[in-house]
Amino acid sequence: MAGKIDHDHPLYLSSSDVPGAVQIGIQLTGMENYTLWSRAMELTLLTKNKLGFVDGSIKRASYTVDSEKKQWDRCNAMVLSWLMSNVSKELVSGILF
């Protein structure tokens, strides 16, 4: 991955993409609010061009250059941090492991 990543590329992270930056206003507590939470999270990840990290369409294996793999790891970790900040404490371990 030579040079800068275009802002439309899924591996792009802006300076505002930090852990905890994504707050959808709904904390997932279980099945009772999953539908609403998942739609709000889906829209948020779509606007950040990161939905593929959750639905599996952006795969680490599709990147062959070490720097791209490292950037994929960074983006994936960021998405995980966004998910963790929007679920109840009881559900966080399901994301981490």
N, CA, C and O atoms as CSV, one atom per row, in Angstrom:
chain,resi,resn,atom,element,x,y,z
A,1,MET,N,N,0.860,-1.163,0.000
A,1,MET,CA,C,0.000,0.000,0.000
A,1,MET,C,C,0.903,1.221,0.000
A,1,MET,O,O,1.352,1.682,1.050
A,2,ALA,N,N,1.153,1.719,-1.154
A,2,ALA,CA,C,2.050,2.860,-1.291
A,2,ALA,C,C,1.267,4.157,-1.168
A,2,ALA,O,O,0.172,4.287,-1.715
A,3,GLY,N,N,1.832,5.107,-0.454
A,3,GLY,CA,C,1.207,6.414,-0.350
A,3,GLY,C,C,-0.019,6.417,0.546
A,3,GLY,O,O,-0.221,5.528,1.373
A,4,LYS,N,N,-0.820,7.437,0.354
A,4,LYS,CA,C,-2.022,7.601,1.159
A,4,LYS,C,C,-3.161,6.741,0.633
A,4,LYS,O,O,-3.222,6.410,-0.551
A,5,ILE,N,N,-4.053,6.392,1.537
A,5,ILE,CA,C,-5.246,5.638,1.175
A,5,ILE,C,C,-6.351,6.632,0.854
A,5,ILE,O,O,-6.583,7.579,1.606
A,6,ASP,N,N,-7.023,6.414,-0.255
A,6,ASP,CA,C,-8.146,7.260,-0.650
A,6,ASP,C,C,-9.247,7.176,0.403
A,6,ASP,O,O,-9.483,6.106,0.964
A,7,HIS,N,N,-9.919,8.285,0.675
A,7,HIS,CA,C,-10.943,8.311,1.722
A,7,HIS,C,C,-12.143,7.414,1.420
A,7,HIS,O,O,-12.942,7.147,2.317
A,8,ASP,N,N,-12.288,6.948,0.193
A,8,ASP,CA,C,-13.366,6.017,-0.149
A,8,ASP,C,C,-12.961,4.553,0.032
A,8,ASP,O,O,-13.801,3.662,-0.091
A,9,HIS,N,N,-11.700,4.301,0.318
A,9,HIS,CA,C,-11.208,2.929,0.479
A,9,HIS,C,C,-11.619,2.402,1.856
A,9,HIS,O,O,-11.559,3.145,2.836
A,10,PRO,N,N,-12.032,1.139,1.948
A,10,PRO,CA,C,-12.453,0.600,3.242
A,10,PRO,C,C,-11.359,0.581,4.309
A,10,PRO,O,O,-11.669,0.522,5.499
A,11,LEU,N,N,-10.094,0.629,3.912
A,11,LEU,CA,C,-9.007,0.633,4.892
A,11,LEU,C,C,-8.652,2.036,5.383
A,11,LEU,O,O,-7.744,2.200,6.199
A,12,TYR,N,N,-9.355,3.026,4.894
A,12,TYR,CA,C,-9.081,4.406,5.300
A,12,TYR,C,C,-9.615,4.652,6.712
A,12,TYR,O,O,-10.745,4.281,7.030
A,13,LEU,N,N,-8.803,5.273,7.542
A,13,LEU,CA,C,-9.226,5.751,8.855
A,13,LEU,C,C,-8.928,7.239,8.929
A,13,LEU,O,O,-7.805,7.668,8.661
A,14,SER,N,N,-9.921,8.017,9.290
A,14,SER,CA,C,-9.703,9.453,9.431
A,14,SER,C,C,-9.211,9.750,10.845
A,14,SER,O,O,-9.214,8.873,11.708
A,15,SER,N,N,-8.796,10.969,11.071
A,15,SER,CA,C,-8.302,11.352,12.396
A,15,SER,C,C,-9.418,11.312,13.440
A,15,SER,O,O,-9.140,11.252,14.638
A,16,SER,N,N,-10.673,11.345,13.000
A,16,SER,CA,C,-11.793,11.274,13.942
A,16,SER,C,C,-12.239,9.839,14.217
A,16,SER,O,O,-13.096,9.613,15.071
A,17,ASP,N,N,-11.673,8.877,13.507
A,17,ASP,CA,C,-12.002,7.468,13.737
A,17,ASP,C,C,-11.153,6.944,14.886
A,17,ASP,O,O,-10.052,6.430,14.688
A,18,VAL,N,N,-11.688,7.087,16.076
A,18,VAL,CA,C,-10.992,6.672,17.290
A,18,VAL,C,C,-11.921,5.766,18.099
A,18,VAL,O,O,-13.137,5.802,17.911
A,19,PRO,N,N,-11.355,4.952,19.003
A,19,PRO,CA,C,-12.225,4.122,19.843
A,19,PRO,C,C,-13.241,4.985,20.591
A,19,PRO,O,O,-12.893,6.035,21.132
A,20,GLY,N,N,-14.461,4.550,20.617
A,20,GLY,CA,C,-15.512,5.291,21.305
A,20,GLY,C,C,-16.134,6.405,20.492
A,20,GLY,O,O,-17.082,7.041,20.953
A,21,ALA,N,N,-15.627,6.662,19.288
A,21,ALA,CA,C,-16.144,7.764,18.468
A,21,ALA,C,C,-17.530,7.479,17.913
A,21,ALA,O,O,-18.277,8.408,17.607
A,22,VAL,N,N,-17.880,6.216,17.779
A,22,VAL,CA,C,-19.183,5.850,17.233
A,22,VAL,C,C,-20.136,5.575,18.385
A,22,VAL,O,O,-20.008,4.572,19.087
A,23,GLN,N,N,-21.083,6.467,18.567
A,23,GLN,CA,C,-22.129,6.302,19.567
A,23,GLN,C,C,-23.465,6.398,18.840
A,23,GLN,O,O,-23.845,7.469,18.366
A,24,ILE,N,N,-24.173,5.280,18.756
A,24,ILE,CA,C,-25.413,5.264,17.978
A,24,ILE,C,C,-26.633,5.637,18.809
A,24,ILE,O,O,-27.734,5.752,18.271
A,25,GLY,N,N,-26.453,5.825,20.103
A,25,GLY,CA,C,-27.556,6.236,20.958
A,25,GLY,C,C,-28.398,5.085,21.482
A,25,GLY,O,O,-29.372,5.301,22.204
A,26,ILE,N,N,-28.026,3.865,21.121
A,26,ILE,CA,C,-28.750,2.675,21.569
A,26,ILE,C,C,-27.715,1.662,22.029
A,26,ILE,O,O,-26.836,1.277,21.258
A,27,GLN,N,N,-27.812,1.238,23.253
A,27,GLN,CA,C,-26.897,0.209,23.740
A,27,GLN,C,C,-27.586,-1.146,23.614
A,27,GLN,O,O,-28.699,-1.336,24.104
A,28,LEU,N,N,-26.912,-2.083,22.952
A,28,LEU,CA,C,-27.471,-3.423,22.809
A,28,LEU,C,C,-27.489,-4.101,24.169
A,28,LEU,O,O,-26.464,-4.222,24.840
A,29,THR,N,N,-28.685,-4.541,24.560
A,29,THR,CA,C,-28.835,-5.223,25.844
A,29,THR,C,C,-29.245,-6.681,25.678
A,29,THR,O,O,-29.178,-7.457,26.631
A,30,GLY,N,N,-29.667,-7.053,24.482
A,30,GLY,CA,C,-30.093,-8.431,24.232
A,30,GLY,C,C,-31.022,-8.487,23.036
A,30,GLY,O,O,-31.092,-7.551,22.240
A,31,MET,N,N,-31.724,-9.579,22.921
A,31,MET,CA,C,-32.622,-9.778,21.781
A,31,MET,C,C,-33.753,-8.753,21.731
A,31,MET,O,O,-34.276,-8.452,20.658
A,32,GLU,N,N,-34.128,-8.220,22.890
A,32,GLU,CA,C,-35.262,-7.291,22.935
A,32,GLU,C,C,-35.012,-6.000,22.153
A,32,GLU,O,O,-35.971,-5.369,21.710
A,33,ASN,N,N,-33.773,-5.595,21.973
A,33,ASN,CA,C,-33.518,-4.378,21.193
A,33,ASN,C,C,-32.513,-4.602,20.061
A,33,ASN,O,O,-31.972,-3.646,19.505
A,34,TYR,N,N,-32.269,-5.866,19.726
A,34,TYR,CA,C,-31.282,-6.179,18.695
A,34,TYR,C,C,-31.635,-5.595,17.330
A,34,TYR,O,O,-30.762,-5.043,16.661
A,35,THR,N,N,-32.885,-5.702,16.903
A,35,THR,CA,C,-33.270,-5.240,15.564
A,35,THR,C,C,-33.002,-3.749,15.401
A,35,THR,O,O,-32.415,-3.326,14.405
A,36,LEU,N,N,-33.427,-2.962,16.366
A,36,LEU,CA,C,-33.209,-1.514,16.315
A,36,LEU,C,C,-31.716,-1.191,16.383
A,36,LEU,O,O,-31.216,-0.383,15.601
A,37,TRP,N,N,-31.006,-1.826,17.321
A,37,TRP,CA,C,-29.573,-1.594,17.480
A,37,TRP,C,C,-28.807,-1.971,16.217
A,37,TRP,O,O,-27.950,-1.214,15.761
A,38,SER,N,N,-29.110,-3.137,15.649
A,38,SER,CA,C,-28.343,-3.598,14.487
A,38,SER,C,C,-28.566,-2.701,13.281
A,38,SER,O,O,-27.636,-2.470,12.508
A,39,ARG,N,N,-29.774,-2.191,13.105
A,39,ARG,CA,C,-30.028,-1.281,11.978
A,39,ARG,C,C,-29.282,0.036,12.178
A,39,ARG,O,O,-28.697,0.564,11.233
A,40,ALA,N,N,-29.299,0.565,13.387
A,40,ALA,CA,C,-28.576,1.809,13.668
A,40,ALA,C,C,-27.073,1.613,13.476
A,40,ALA,O,O,-26.401,2.484,12.924
A,41,MET,N,N,-26.543,0.482,13.927
A,41,MET,CA,C,-25.115,0.209,13.771
A,41,MET,C,C,-24.775,-0.013,12.301
A,41,MET,O,O,-23.741,0.455,11.824
A,42,GLU,N,N,-25.637,-0.721,11.586
A,42,GLU,CA,C,-25.412,-0.960,10.157
A,42,GLU,C,C,-25.313,0.361,9.392
A,42,GLU,O,O,-24.409,0.536,8.574
A,43,LEU,N,N,-26.222,1.275,9.648
A,43,LEU,CA,C,-26.193,2.576,8.972
A,43,LEU,C,C,-24.924,3.347,9.313
A,43,LEU,O,O,-24.314,3.965,8.440
A,44,THR,N,N,-24.532,3.311,10.568
A,44,THR,CA,C,-23.326,4.017,10.995
A,44,THR,C,C,-22.083,3.439,10.328
A,44,THR,O,O,-21.244,4.187,9.826
A,45,LEU,N,N,-21.961,2.121,10.320
A,45,LEU,CA,C,-20.798,1.488,9.689
A,45,LEU,C,C,-20.799,1.703,8.183
A,45,LEU,O,O,-19.738,1.830,7.571
A,46,LEU,N,N,-21.974,1.744,7.588
A,46,LEU,CA,C,-22.081,2.005,6.152
A,46,LEU,C,C,-21.560,3.401,5.819
A,46,LEU,O,O,-20.850,3.579,4.829
A,47,THR,N,N,-21.906,4.386,6.635
A,47,THR,CA,C,-21.435,5.750,6.373
A,47,THR,C,C,-19.922,5.864,6.523
A,47,THR,O,O,-19.298,6.718,5.893
A,48,LYS,N,N,-19.333,5.012,7.352
A,48,LYS,CA,C,-17.879,5.029,7.547
A,48,LYS,C,C,-17.162,4.048,6.623
A,48,LYS,O,O,-15.945,3.886,6.712
A,49,ASN,N,N,-17.914,3.393,5.736
A,49,ASN,CA,C,-17.361,2.429,4.778
A,49,ASN,C,C,-16.683,1.256,5.490
A,49,ASN,O,O,-15.665,0.742,5.026
A,50,LYS,N,N,-17.255,0.841,6.617
A,50,LYS,CA,C,-16.671,-0.237,7.417
A,50,LYS,C,C,-17.627,-1.410,7.627
A,50,LYS,O,O,-17.294,-2.335,8.368
A,51,LEU,N,N,-18.791,-1.400,7.005
A,51,LEU,CA,C,-19.757,-2.479,7.197
A,51,LEU,C,C,-19.172,-3.830,6.795
A,51,LEU,O,O,-19.510,-4.849,7.398
A,52,GLY,N,N,-18.315,-3.852,5.802
A,52,GLY,CA,C,-17.708,-5.094,5.334
A,52,GLY,C,C,-16.867,-5.815,6.366
A,52,GLY,O,O,-16.646,-7.020,6.246
A,53,PHE,N,N,-16.393,-5.102,7.380
A,53,PHE,CA,C,-15.644,-5.752,8.449
A,53,PHE,C,C,-16.570,-6.598,9.320
A,53,PHE,O,O,-16.127,-7.557,9.953
A,54,VAL,N,N,-17.846,-6.245,9.351
A,54,VAL,CA,C,-18.823,-6.980,10.146
A,54,VAL,C,C,-19.516,-8.059,9.320
A,54,VAL,O,O,-19.726,-9.171,9.805
A,55,ASP,N,N,-19.870,-7.741,8.087
A,55,ASP,CA,C,-20.599,-8.728,7.274
A,55,ASP,C,C,-19.673,-9.700,6.545
A,55,ASP,O,O,-20.145,-10.615,5.871
A,56,GLY,N,N,-18.363,-9.511,6.676
A,56,GLY,CA,C,-17.397,-10.446,6.112
A,56,GLY,C,C,-16.992,-10.184,4.678
A,56,GLY,O,O,-16.228,-10.960,4.105
A,57,SER,N,N,-17.484,-9.110,4.085
A,57,SER,CA,C,-17.139,-8.840,2.686
A,57,SER,C,C,-15.761,-8.194,2.522
A,57,SER,O,O,-15.205,-8.202,1.424
A,58,ILE,N,N,-15.211,-7.641,3.590
A,58,ILE,CA,C,-13.844,-7.112,3.558
A,58,ILE,C,C,-12.979,-8.102,4.326
A,58,ILE,O,O,-12.931,-8.078,5.556
A,59,LYS,N,N,-12.307,-8.958,3.600
A,59,LYS,CA,C,-11.534,-10.048,4.199
A,59,LYS,C,C,-10.040,-9.715,4.244
A,59,LYS,O,O,-9.484,-9.169,3.290
A,60,ARG,N,N,-9.414,-10.046,5.346
A,60,ARG,CA,C,-7.971,-9.816,5.491
A,60,ARG,C,C,-7.193,-10.576,4.426
A,60,ARG,O,O,-6.185,-10.087,3.916
A,61,ALA,N,N,-7.659,-11.763,4.095
A,61,ALA,CA,C,-6.958,-12.612,3.121
A,61,ALA,C,C,-6.899,-11.998,1.726
A,61,ALA,O,O,-6.067,-12.398,0.912
A,62,SER,N,N,-7.762,-11.039,1.442
A,62,SER,CA,C,-7.746,-10.420,0.112
A,62,SER,C,C,-6.616,-9.407,-0.040
A,62,SER,O,O,-6.360,-8.928,-1.145
A,63,TYR,N,N,-5.943,-9.079,1.052
A,63,TYR,CA,C,-4.811,-8.158,1.012
A,63,TYR,C,C,-3.524,-8.968,1.128
A,63,TYR,O,O,-3.391,-9.810,2.016
A,64,THR,N,N,-2.588,-8.713,0.233
A,64,THR,CA,C,-1.369,-9.522,0.184
A,64,THR,C,C,-0.128,-8.792,0.680
A,64,THR,O,O,0.846,-9.432,1.074
A,65,VAL,N,N,-0.149,-7.488,0.667
A,65,VAL,CA,C,0.992,-6.683,1.108
A,65,VAL,C,C,0.923,-6.528,2.630
A,65,VAL,O,O,-0.148,-6.274,3.181
A,66,ASP,N,N,2.061,-6.680,3.306
A,66,ASP,CA,C,2.088,-6.595,4.766
A,66,ASP,C,C,1.484,-5.303,5.298
A,66,ASP,O,O,0.753,-5.328,6.288
A,67,SER,N,N,1.775,-4.179,4.661
A,67,SER,CA,C,1.237,-2.904,5.141
A,67,SER,C,C,-0.284,-2.873,5.023
A,67,SER,O,O,-0.952,-2.254,5.852
A,68,GLU,N,N,-0.839,-3.528,4.009
A,68,GLU,CA,C,-2.301,-3.598,3.875
A,68,GLU,C,C,-2.900,-4.490,4.961
A,68,GLU,O,O,-3.958,-4.182,5.512
A,69,LYS,N,N,-2.224,-5.586,5.263
A,69,LYS,CA,C,-2.698,-6.475,6.324
A,69,LYS,C,C,-2.690,-5.760,7.673
A,69,LYS,O,O,-3.618,-5.909,8.467
A,70,LYS,N,N,-1.640,-4.984,7.923
A,70,LYS,CA,C,-1.564,-4.222,9.170
A,70,LYS,C,C,-2.669,-3.173,9.232
A,70,LYS,O,O,-3.267,-2.961,10.287
A,71,GLN,N,N,-2.939,-2.519,8.109
A,71,GLN,CA,C,-4.010,-1.524,8.075
A,71,GLN,C,C,-5.364,-2.199,8.254
A,71,GLN,O,O,-6.243,-1.644,8.914
A,72,TRP,N,N,-5.549,-3.385,7.679
A,72,TRP,CA,C,-6.787,-4.140,7.874
A,72,TRP,C,C,-6.959,-4.449,9.361
A,72,TRP,O,O,-8.053,-4.297,9.905
A,73,ASP,N,N,-5.882,-4.883,10.019
A,73,ASP,CA,C,-5.933,-5.183,11.454
A,73,ASP,C,C,-6.340,-3.951,12.256
A,73,ASP,O,O,-7.143,-4.047,13.184
A,74,ARG,N,N,-5.786,-2.796,11.897
A,74,ARG,CA,C,-6.135,-1.542,12.591
A,74,ARG,C,C,-7.607,-1.216,12.414
A,74,ARG,O,O,-8.296,-0.878,13.377
A,75,CYS,N,N,-8.087,-1.318,11.181
A,75,CYS,CA,C,-9.496,-1.020,10.910
A,75,CYS,C,C,-10.408,-1.999,11.632
A,75,CYS,O,O,-11.423,-1.600,12.204
A,76,ASN,N,N,-10.056,-3.266,11.609
A,76,ASN,CA,C,-10.864,-4.279,12.275
A,76,ASN,C,C,-10.930,-4.012,13.781
A,76,ASN,O,O,-11.996,-4.117,14.388
A,77,ALA,N,N,-9.795,-3.670,14.376
A,77,ALA,CA,C,-9.762,-3.350,15.803
A,77,ALA,C,C,-10.612,-2.121,16.106
A,77,ALA,O,O,-11.284,-2.064,17.136
A,78,MET,N,N,-10.579,-1.139,15.207
A,78,MET,CA,C,-11.385,0.060,15.409
A,78,MET,C,C,-12.869,-0.283,15.376
A,78,MET,O,O,-13.632,0.172,16.228
A,79,VAL,N,N,-13.279,-1.081,14.401
A,79,VAL,CA,C,-14.685,-1.483,14.304
A,79,VAL,C,C,-15.099,-2.257,15.556
A,79,VAL,O,O,-16.185,-2.035,16.090
A,80,LEU,N,N,-14.248,-3.154,16.021
A,80,LEU,CA,C,-14.551,-3.885,17.255
A,80,LEU,C,C,-14.717,-2.936,18.436
A,80,LEU,O,O,-15.600,-3.135,19.270
A,81,SER,N,N,-13.881,-1.911,18.513
A,81,SER,CA,C,-14.004,-0.950,19.617
A,81,SER,C,C,-15.317,-0.180,19.519
A,81,SER,O,O,-15.940,0.118,20.538
A,82,TRP,N,N,-15.741,0.143,18.297
A,82,TRP,CA,C,-17.025,0.825,18.119
A,82,TRP,C,C,-18.178,-0.071,18.553
A,82,TRP,O,O,-19.116,0.388,19.204
A,83,LEU,N,N,-18.108,-1.338,18.196
A,83,LEU,CA,C,-19.153,-2.278,18.611
A,83,LEU,C,C,-19.185,-2.403,20.131
A,83,LEU,O,O,-20.255,-2.352,20.738
A,84,MET,N,N,-18.010,-2.567,20.748
A,84,MET,CA,C,-17.939,-2.735,22.200
A,84,MET,C,C,-18.486,-1.530,22.950
A,84,MET,O,O,-19.047,-1.678,24.036
A,85,SER,N,N,-18.328,-0.342,22.383
A,85,SER,CA,C,-18.808,0.853,23.080
A,85,SER,C,C,-20.315,1.041,22.933
A,85,SER,O,O,-20.877,1.988,23.482
A,86,ASN,N,N,-20.964,0.153,22.203
A,86,ASN,CA,C,-22.406,0.266,21.993
A,86,ASN,C,C,-23.175,-0.976,22.425
A,86,ASN,O,O,-24.311,-1.188,22.000
A,87,VAL,N,N,-22.559,-1.791,23.264
A,87,VAL,CA,C,-23.243,-2.953,23.832
A,87,VAL,C,C,-23.096,-2.927,25.349
A,87,VAL,O,O,-22.185,-2.299,25.887
A,88,SER,N,N,-23.996,-3.612,26.019
A,88,SER,CA,C,-23.934,-3.668,27.478
A,88,SER,C,C,-22.680,-4.414,27.929
A,88,SER,O,O,-22.103,-5.198,27.175
A,89,LYS,N,N,-22.276,-4.161,29.152
A,89,LYS,CA,C,-21.081,-4.813,29.709
A,89,LYS,C,C,-21.208,-6.331,29.679
A,89,LYS,O,O,-20.217,-7.045,29.523
A,90,GLU,N,N,-22.424,-6.811,29.829
A,90,GLU,CA,C,-22.656,-8.255,29.843
A,90,GLU,C,C,-22.400,-8.900,28.482
A,90,GLU,O,O,-22.118,-10.095,28.408
A,91,LEU,N,N,-22.496,-8.127,27.418
A,91,LEU,CA,C,-22.339,-8.669,26.067
A,91,LEU,C,C,-20.957,-8.420,25.458
A,91,LEU,O,O,-20.641,-8.989,24.413
A,92,VAL,N,N,-20.144,-7.598,26.077
A,92,VAL,CA,C,-18.834,-7.245,25.515
A,92,VAL,C,C,-17.960,-8.469,25.287
A,92,VAL,O,O,-17.262,-8.540,24.275
A,93,SER,N,N,-17.980,-9.421,26.190
A,93,SER,CA,C,-17.117,-10.600,26.029
A,93,SER,C,C,-17.468,-11.383,24.770
A,93,SER,O,O,-16.607,-12.064,24.215
A,94,GLY,N,N,-18.700,-11.302,24.314
A,94,GLY,CA,C,-19.094,-11.963,23.071
A,94,GLY,C,C,-18.448,-11.342,21.846
A,94,GLY,O,O,-18.331,-11.994,20.808
A,95,ILE,N,N,-18.032,-10.101,21.952
A,95,ILE,CA,C,-17.351,-9.414,20.854
A,95,ILE,C,C,-15.850,-9.677,20.928
A,95,ILE,O,O,-15.194,-9.878,19.905
A,96,LEU,N,N,-15.320,-9.673,22.132
A,96,LEU,CA,C,-13.874,-9.838,22.313
A,96,LEU,C,C,-13.384,-11.233,21.977
A,96,LEU,O,O,-12.262,-11.397,21.496
A,97,PHE,N,N,-14.204,-12.232,22.223
A,97,PHE,CA,C,-13.728,-13.611,22.060
A,97,PHE,C,C,-14.565,-14.379,21.069
A,97,PHE,O,O,-14.300,-15.554,20.817
